[in-house]
């Protein structure tokens, strides 16, 4: 095994270990039903705001290119997601994360920065972000099913639909040359790690 292969394998192992640690830290163990719902809505609102700003940044750079309509289609779905959680927050008396201003700026910067690498960079960013979001939605669906599937029926429908939308975005990124982005593996793993940290913080702050 050459040195490059060892570096790649070690990076993947560290990334997997980090992912497992954050998913365990995000466990619903010890939470009441109300606390679980509050955590889910707060972090999902923050995540959808971040996604909205990422696509806004990508559109600012690539909106007038041939990939612009594809990005806009995904962005429109993220707007729908964000609007849904903005309605759920007051309905469930959930406060937003205190870091919304940071999410706003950081999301746009990530979107624009990845787009400056070209279509491939933007799509690599989409693949990385949507991978983490889809994983996160699956964790939340599992937590709600374990708590009370009948009580959470409506929220489960929302999360499952949005999970499927995010998976579609992920697949769209792969279909549009995400893996041809410069330093694809390092870029996507760095973005995934940042997203997992953001999820952990938004659940608590």
C-alpha positions in Angstrom: 0.0 0.0 0.0 1.5 3.3 -1.0 1.7 6.4 1.1 -1.3 8.2 -0.6 -3.5 5.2 -0.1 -2.6 5.1 3.6 -3.4 8.9 4.0 -6.8 8.4 2.3 -7.7 5.4 4.4 -6.7 7.1 7.6 -8.7 10.2 6.7 -11.8 8.1 6.0 -11.3 6.3 9.4 -11.0 9.6 11.2 -14.1 11.0 9.4 -16.2 7.9 10.3 -15.1 8.0 13.9 -16.0 11.7 14.1 -19.4 11.0 12.5 -20.2 8.2 15.0 -19.2 10.4 17.9 -21.4 13.3 16.9 -24.3 11.0 16.1 -24.0 9.4 19.6 -23.8 12.9 21.1 -27.0 13.9 19.3 -28.9 10.9 20.8 -32.3 11.5 22.3 -31.4 9.5 25.4 -32.6 11.3 28.5 -34.8 13.9 26.7 -38.5 14.3 27.3 -40.8 14.3 24.3 -41.1 18.1 24.4 -37.3 18.5 24.6 -36.9 16.0 21.7 -39.3 18.0 19.5 -37.7 21.3 20.4 -34.2 20.0 19.6 -35.4 18.5 16.2 -37.2 21.7 15.1 -34.5 24.1 16.2 -31.6 22.2 14.6 -33.6 21.5 11.4 -34.6 25.2 11.1 -30.9 26.1 11.4 -29.9 23.5 8.9 -32.4 24.5 6.4 -31.4 28.2 6.8 -27.8 27.1 6.2 -28.8 25.2 3.1 -30.9 28.1 1.8 -27.8 30.4 2.1 -25.5 27.8 0.5 -27.6 27.7 -2.6 -28.0 31.5 -2.6 -24.2 31.7 -2.6 -23.9 29.2 -5.4 -26.5 31.1 -7.5 -24.7 34.3 -7.0 -21.7 32.8 -8.7 -23.2 30.3 -11.1 -26.7 31.5 -11.6 -26.1 32.6 -15.2 -24.4 29.4 -16.3 -25.8 26.2 -17.6 -26.0 24.7 -14.1 -28.0 27.7 -12.8 -31.4 26.1 -13.3 -30.4 22.9 -11.6 -29.1 24.9 -8.5 -32.3 27.0 -8.5 -34.5 23.9 -8.5 -32.7 22.5 -5.4 -32.8 26.0 -3.8 -36.6 26.3 -4.3 -37.0 23.0 -2.4 -34.8 24.3 0.4 -36.9 27.4 0.6 -40.0 25.2 1.1 -38.2 23.3 3.9 -37.2 26.5 5.6 -40.7 27.9 5.4 -42.1 24.8 7.0 -39.8 24.9 10.0 -40.4 28.7 10.4 -44.1 27.8 10.8 -43.4 24.9 13.2 -41.2 26.9 15.5 -43.9 29.2 16.9 -46.5 26.5 16.8 -44.3 24.4 19.1 -42.9 27.4 21.1 -39.3 26.5 20.0 -36.6 29.2 20.1 -34.2 29.4 17.2 -30.5 28.8 17.7 -28.6 31.8 18.9 -26.2 31.4 16.0 -28.6 32.2 13.1 -26.5 35.3 12.1 -23.4 33.1 11.8 -25.3 30.4 9.9 -26.5 33.1 7.4 -23.0 34.3 6.7 -21.2 31.0 6.8 -23.7 29.3 4.6 -23.5 31.9 1.9 -19.7 31.9 2.1 -19.6 28.1 1.7 -21.9 28.2 -1.3 -20.1 31.0 -3.1 -16.7 29.6 -2.2 -17.5 26.1 -3.5 -19.0 27.6 -6.7 -15.8 29.6 -7.3 -14.2 26.2 -7.9 -16.6 25.7 -10.8 -19.8 23.6 -11.3 -17.9 20.6 -9.9 -17.0 22.3 -6.7 -20.6 23.5 -6.1 -21.9 20.0 -6.7 -19.3 18.5 -4.4 -20.5 20.8 -1.7 -24.0 19.8 -2.4 -23.1 16.1 -2.1 -21.3 16.6 1.2 -23.9 18.8 2.8 -26.9 16.7 1.7 -25.2 13.5 2.8 -25.0 14.8 6.4 -28.5 16.3 6.3 -30.0 13.0 5.0 -28.1 11.1 7.7 -29.4 13.5 10.3 -33.0 13.2 9.2 -32.7 9.5 9.4 -31.5 9.7 12.9 -34.4 12.0 13.9 -37.0 9.7 12.2 -35.6 6.8 14.2 -35.8 8.8 17.5 -39.4 9.8 16.8 -40.4 6.2 15.9 -38.9 5.0 19.2 -40.6 7.7 21.2 -44.2 7.6 19.9 -44.9 7.1 16.1 -48.6 7.9 16.4 -48.1 11.1 18.3 -45.4 12.3 15.8 -47.1 11.2 12.7 -47.3 14.6 11.0 -43.7 15.5 11.9 -42.5 12.1 10.6 -44.2 12.8 7.3 -42.4 16.1 7.0 -39.0 14.7 7.9 -39.4 11.7 5.5 -40.3 14.0 2.6 -37.5 16.4 3.3 -35.0 13.5 3.7 -36.0 12.2 0.3 -35.6 15.7 -1.2 -32.1 15.9 0.3 -31.2 12.5 -1.1 -32.4 13.7 -4.5 -30.1 16.7 -4.2 -27.2 14.5 -3.2 -27.8 12.3 -6.3 -28.1 15.3 -8.5 -24.7 16.5 -7.4 -23.2 13.2 -8.3 -24.9 13.2 -11.6 -23.4 16.6 -12.4 -19.7 15.8 -11.9 -19.3 16.4 -8.2 -16.5 13.8 -8.1 -14.5 15.8 -10.7 -14.1 18.7 -8.3 -10.5 19.5 -7.3 -9.5 17.5 -4.2 -13.0 16.0 -4.1 -12.3 13.6 -1.2 -10.6 16.2 1.0 -13.2 18.9 0.1 -16.2 16.8 0.9 -14.9 15.3 4.1 -14.0 18.8 5.4 -17.5 20.0 4.6 -19.1 17.0 6.2 -17.1 17.5 9.4 -18.1 21.1 9.5 -21.7 20.3 9.0 -21.7 17.7 11.8 -20.2 20.2 14.2 -22.8 22.7 13.2 -25.6 20.2 13.9 -24.2 19.5 17.3 -23.9 23.2 18.2 -27.4 24.1 16.8 -29.0 21.4 18.9 -27.7 23.0 22.1 -27.2 26.7 21.6 
